[in-house]
């Protein structure tokens, strides 16, 4: 499977956006940690909860994604090895000159 230039650019931009969102959430958590809480219904506390949930969700999904990507890579290598072993080389495909 060949990844073309547009797909690489899109993947890079998506990774950058995800990184910026996570960095923003962590920054908001650290800055809002020492706010003056109003008690019940505090908007800053609610936002901190949302940010913590986002970081936990992305952090929990990352190991699973890495395992999935590694499994796909291993499967691709195995299938390529099988395909090369099945393909039989003939004298013509090897371009051997038959001298009489």
C-alpha positions in Angstrom: 0.0 0.0 0.0 1.6 3.2 -1.2 0.9 6.4 0.8 0.9 9.4 -1.5 2.0 12.9 -0.7 -1.5 14.2 0.1 -2.2 11.5 2.6 1.2 12.1 4.3 0.4 15.8 4.6 -3.1 15.1 5.9 -1.7 12.7 8.5 0.9 15.2 9.6 -1.7 18.0 9.9 -4.0 15.7 11.9 -1.2 14.7 14.3 -0.2 18.3 14.8 -3.8 19.4 15.5 -4.2 16.5 18.0 -1.0 17.5 19.7 -2.0 21.1 19.9 -5.4 20.1 21.4 -3.8 17.9 24.0 -1.2 20.6 24.8 -4.0 23.1 25.2 -5.9 20.8 27.5 -2.9 20.2 29.7 -2.1 23.9 29.8 -5.7 24.7 30.8 -5.6 22.1 33.6 -2.3 23.4 35.0 -3.5 27.1 34.8 -6.9 26.4 36.2 -5.7 24.3 39.1 -5.4 27.2 41.4 -8.5 29.2 40.5 -11.0 30.6 43.0 -13.7 28.0 43.0 -17.3 29.2 43.4 -18.4 25.7 44.6 -21.3 24.0 42.8 -21.6 25.0 39.1 -18.1 26.4 38.8 -17.4 26.8 35.1 -13.6 26.4 35.5 -14.0 23.1 37.4 -16.3 21.8 34.7 -13.8 22.8 32.0 -11.0 21.1 33.9 -13.1 17.9 34.1 -13.6 18.0 30.4 -9.9 18.5 29.7 -9.0 15.7 32.1 -11.5 13.4 30.3 -10.0 14.4 26.9 -6.4 13.7 28.0 -7.5 10.3 29.5 -9.4 9.3 26.4 -6.5 10.1 24.1 -3.9 8.6 26.5 -5.9 5.4 26.7 -6.3 5.1 23.0 -2.7 5.6 22.1 -1.3 2.2 23.3 -4.1 0.4 21.5 -3.4 2.3 18.2 0.3 1.5 18.5 -0.3 -2.2 19.0 -2.7 -2.2 16.0 -0.2 -0.4 13.8 2.6 -2.8 14.8 0.4 -5.8 14.1 -0.5 -4.4 10.6 3.1 -3.9 9.9 4.1 -7.4 10.9 1.2 -8.9 8.9 2.3 -6.9 5.8 5.8 -8.2 6.1 4.6 -11.8 6.5 2.4 -11.5 3.5 5.2 -10.0 1.4 7.5 -12.8 2.4 4.8 -15.4 1.4 4.2 -13.6 -1.9 7.9 -13.6 -2.8 8.3 -17.3 -1.8 5.3 -18.3 -3.9 6.4 -16.5 -7.0 8.6 -18.8 -8.9 11.4 -17.4 -11.0 11.8 -18.8 -14.5 14.8 -18.4 -16.7 13.0 -15.8 -18.7 12.1 -13.7 -15.6 15.7 -14.0 -14.5 16.9 -13.0 -18.0 19.3 -15.9 -18.3 20.9 -16.3 -21.7 20.8 -20.0 -22.8 23.9 -20.8 -24.8 23.9 -23.9 -27.0 
